[in-house]
């Protein structure tokens, strides 16, 4: 029972950490895309 609990805890930790990296990467991609749209439209997003 103890081994099974440890395995489940390790699996949950691995999934949580990989999800965090995925969300972080998606946020960076969206920020980059927003900057590109601002540049094309002639507005500089950094001045806000």
C-alpha positions as CSV (number, residue, x, y, z in Angstrom):
1,X,0.0,0.0,0.0
2,X,2.8,2.4,0.8
3,X,4.5,1.7,-2.5
4,X,1.3,2.4,-4.4
5,X,0.8,5.7,-2.6
6,X,4.3,6.8,-3.3
7,X,3.9,5.9,-7.0
8,X,0.6,7.9,-7.2
9,X,2.2,10.9,-5.5
10,X,5.1,10.8,-7.9
11,X,2.8,10.6,-10.9
12,X,0.7,13.5,-9.7
13,X,3.9,15.6,-9.1
14,X,5.2,14.8,-12.6
15,X,1.9,15.7,-14.3
16,X,1.6,18.9,-12.2
17,X,5.1,20.0,-13.1
18,X,4.7,19.3,-16.8
19,X,1.4,21.2,-16.9
20,X,3.1,24.2,-15.3
21,X,5.8,24.3,-18.0
22,X,3.1,24.0,-20.7
23,X,1.1,26.9,-19.4
24,X,4.2,29.0,-18.9
25,X,5.3,28.3,-22.5
26,X,1.8,29.1,-23.8
27,X,1.8,32.4,-22.0
28,X,5.1,33.4,-23.5
29,X,3.8,32.4,-27.0
30,X,0.7,34.6,-26.5
31,X,2.7,37.5,-25.3
32,X,5.0,37.2,-28.3
33,X,2.0,37.0,-30.7
34,X,0.5,40.1,-29.0
35,X,3.7,42.0,-29.5
36,X,3.8,41.1,-33.1
37,X,0.2,42.2,-33.7
38,X,1.0,45.5,-31.9
39,X,4.0,46.1,-34.1
40,X,2.1,45.4,-37.3
41,X,-0.7,47.8,-36.2
42,X,1.7,50.6,-35.6
43,X,1.2,50.7,-31.8
44,X,4.0,50.1,-29.4
45,X,2.7,48.0,-26.5
46,X,5.6,48.9,-24.3
47,X,4.5,52.5,-24.0
48,X,1.4,51.6,-22.1
